[in-house]
Amino acid sequence: MKKIAVFTSGGDSPGMNACIRAVVRTGIYHEIDVYGIMYGYDGMIHGNIRKMQSHSVSNILQRGGTILKSARSEAFRTKEGRKKAYEELSKHGIEGLVAIGGDGTFTGAKIFFEEFGLPTVGCPGTIDNDIFGTDYTIGFDTAVNTALEAIDKIRDTAAAHDRIFFIEVMGRDSGYIAIECGIGGGAELVMVPETTTTIDEVVKSLKGLRKSKTSSIVIVAEGDEEGGAAEIMDKVKSRFKGEDKEFKVTTLGHIQRGGSPTAKDRILGSRSGMAAVEGLLKGESNCMAGIINDQVIYSPFDACINKSKPLKDEYLRLQELLSI
């Protein structure tokens, strides 16, 4: 294998640039030509492909986002679009791919491999930490720390005014950000998609906590079954009618996606990128390079896409225990 290409797809996450840097420099170390594909699958279709040098990835380790950009591609969902993408890669003699992204990225890579046989190894790039086959995903640690910084500041004003704050964090299908923010930020309640927490339970808990606490923080993952933080706050507030209690809501949103990556995400991105390239050289394909128990593990895309990654029971218990 003498020519490979790397691309980022789906939502950006801090540490993607560290991963790109590792792919490029690992490839060069092994005397491989490395190409960068701009704008993900869409760039692949339109031939937005450029050769990268060591200096192409200088001074990017500390930057959030992705220097290769990301974009959605409806065309790649079609057989014709994927055929065009393969033709463009063939023009450059590309023999292998490194795909940095989440389950949507890996789904596209799996189909592409099945149709055209181009060896592909993925790197888990998403802040949600919801991919089977790795303990942590690139960007998760930074997202949690970014959210925690905001939660700490909100805690100050909540305590100063005896308020109950509902804070929404990202996590449409996964509560990993919410639960780690809840534990790390000392939240009184955490609501996640993986478990059912009714409004009755929230009201009962908050009223019970008033005996020992004058303010409370409720962390809500955006995909909770009761709705977003604003909707949940309205439901809870209606149960406190006639009581002198003030409720506020804050949605942290895309602030969690940006910013300079933590050391943990820089190292995870670097390890994943190196493992992806060296995996291709060893014959790995149609799989993701993840880190489990501090060891590189190659998991089939099928497993990464279709197997769930449940929240740790210990985390749920810890949150409940520490909130009293």
N, C-alpha and C positions, 0 to 999 in steps of 0.2 A: 504494500500500500504506500503510494508516494504522494497522493493528494487527498486532503480532506477539507471539509467545510464546516463552519460553526454558525449557528443562528440562535436568536432568542425569540420566543413566541409567547403569546398570552400576556397576562399582567406582568409589569416589571416588578422586580424585587431587589433590594439592596444586597449586593454581593454578586450579582450577575456579571458585573465588569471584572471582578476577581476571577470568576470562572472562565470568561472569555480570554483573559490574560494567560491563565494557566493552560488553556487549550492551545493557544498560539505558540507559547514558549516551549511547551512539552513537545509539540509537533516539530518545531525547529530543532530542538535538542536531538530528536530522533531522525533528523534529516528529511522531514516531510514538508511539503508545501501546504500551507494553511490558508484557506480562503474564508472571508467573512461575508455572510449573506445579510444584506440590509433588509429590514422590515419583514423578517420571518418568512412564512410560506408565500406571502404576496411578493416579496422580493425575489424569491426563488423562481416563481413563475415568470417574472419580468426580467430575469437575468441581472438583477442588481447584486452582482457578485464581484468582490475585489480581493486580490491577493494581499495578505497581511504579513508584515515584518515584525521583528521584535520591538522596534520603536513605535509600531502602530498601537501597541498596548501600554506604552509608557504613561505614567502619571494618571492612571484610571482606577487604581486599586481603591482609592478613598471616595470615589464618586458613586452616587446612587444612580438608579435607572440603568440603562444599557446603551453603550455606544453604538451597538448594531441596530438599535431601535426595535420597535415591535408594532405589529399591525394585524388586524383581523383579515382573513382571506376567505371570502365566500367561494371564490373560484377554485381554491384548493379542495373544497368539499366535493368537487365534480371530478370524474375520471379524466375528462379533457384537460382540466387545470393541472392535475397531478402529472399527466403525460407531458404537458408543456414544461413543468418544473423539472422533470427528469431530463428532458431534452436540453434544457439550459445548463444543468449540472454536467451533462455529458460533454457539452462544448468545452468545458474547462477541465475535463478529465477527472472529475471528482469521483473518488472511490469509496468514500465513507463520510458519514455525517455525525456531528455532535449537536443534539437538540437540547437547548436549555429552556425549561418551562415546566408546566404542570400537566394534569391529566389530559387536557384538550390537545396540548402539544404532542403528548405521547400517543394519543389516539390517531392523530394525523400521521405520525412517524410509523406507527404500526401498519396502518393501511398502505402507506407508501412502500414500506419494505415488502409487504405481501404481494404488491403489484409489480414492483420493479427490482426487488432483491438487493437494494443498495444498503449495505451494512450501516446501522445507526445505533449509537449509544446515547442515552439521555442523561441529563443532569437535573436534579429536582429544584427548580427555581420558582418558588411561590411563597408568599408570606403566610399562607394559611396552615402550613405544616400538615396537610391532609393527604399526603401521598404515601401509600403502602410501600415498604421496601427501604425506608430510611428513618432514622430516629428523628432527624430534623431536616427541614428544607431550607434552601438558601433564601435569606431575607426574613425568616421568622423571628430570629433573635432580635434583629434591629427593630422590627415592627412592634414587638412586645416592649422593648425599652423606650421607643418613641411614645407609645401609648401610656406607659407607666409615668413618664415625665409629665404628661398632661394630667393624668389622674392625681398625681401628688399635688399639683397646683390646684386642681379642683377641690381636693380634700381640704386645703387651707380655707377656701372661701365657704365650703359647706360647713366646716366647724365654726367659722366666724359668725355665720348667720343661722345656725341650727337648721340647715336645709337637708332635704333628701334629693340627691342627684342621681339621675339615670344616665349612664354613659354608654353610648353605643360604639362598639369596636367592630372591625371587619371579621367575617366568618360566616359566609352564606350557608355553608354545609358543615362547617367545622367549628368547634368551640375552643380550639387550642389557644388562640390569642386571648380569648375571654377568660379562660380558667387560669392561665399563667398571670394575667394582669390582676385577676381577682386575688390570687394568693400573694403575689408580689406587692400589690397596692392596698392590701388590707380591706378589700370590699366586704360589705356585710352580706351581699347576695350576688350570685352569678347565674345568668340565664343563658343556656346553650342549646343548640339544636339536638344534641344527642340525648338529653334528658327532658322530661316534661315537668315544668314548674308552672302551676296554675296561678292566676291572679289572686285567688283566695289564699294560696300559700304565701304569696308575696306580701299581701296585706297583713296576714297573721304574723308573719315574721317581723315585718317593720314595726307593727304595733307592740310586739313583744320586746323588741330591741329598745324601744323608747324608755323602758324602765332603767336601762343602764347607759344609753347613748342618746345624745341630743341631735346628732346628724348621722346620715347613712349614705353609703355609695352602693349603687346597684349597677353591675356591669352586664350589659346585654350584647350578646353576639347578634349581628344583623339578621341571621337566619332563624332566630328563635320562633317557635311555633305560635307564640302570643303576639308576634309582630316586632317592629323596631322599637327603639327606646321611647320615642315620642308617643307612639300608640299605647305602649305599656304604661307609661307615666299617666296618660289620660285615664286609663282604666282604673289605675290604683288611686289616683287623685279623687275620683268620683266616690270612692269608698271612705274618704276622710272628710266628707262634708260636715261643716260645723266645727271642725277641729282646727286649731291655730297651727297649721303646718304648711311650710312653703316647699314646693316641688320645682325642680329645674331639670332640664335635659341638655345634654351635649353629645353631638355626633362627631366623632373624631375623623371619620372618612379617610380620604386619600393621603392625609398627612402620614399615615402609617406605612405607605408604600415608598416614600421618598427618604432622602437623607443619607448621610455617610454611613456605610455599613459598620457594624461592630466588628471587633477582632474575630469573634466566633464566626460571623458570616463570611468574612474575608478568607479565613482559613478553610471553612467548609466549601466555599466556592472554589478555592484553589485545589483542594484535595479532589473534589468531584471532577473538575476539569482535567486534571492530570490522569485520574482513573479512567475517564471516558476515552481519552486518546490511547492510553496504554492498553485499555480493553479492546479497542478496535484492532490494535496491532497483534493482540493475542487471539483474535478471532471471535471476540464477543460481538453480539449483534442483536437487534430487536429487543433491547433491554435498557435498564437504567442503572447507573453507578450510584449507589447510595452508601451511607455510612451507618452501620448498626454495631452497637457496642464498640465503637471506635475502630471498626474494621470495614474495609471496602467490600461491599456485597453487590453482585450484579443480579438484579431481579427482572424477570421477563416483563415487557410492557403490559401483557395481559393481566398480570398480577397487580401491577402498579395502578392500572386503570379500574379494575373490577373489584379488588379487595379493599374493604374499608379499613380505616385506621382509627380504632376507638380511642376515646379519651381514657387516660389511666384512672382506674378506680381509686387509686391512692390520692390522686389530685382532687377528685370530687369529694372524698372523705375529708381531706386536709382543709379544703375550703370551708366545708360545713363546720368542722371542729374549731377552726380559728376565728369564725365570724361571731361567736357568742360574746 
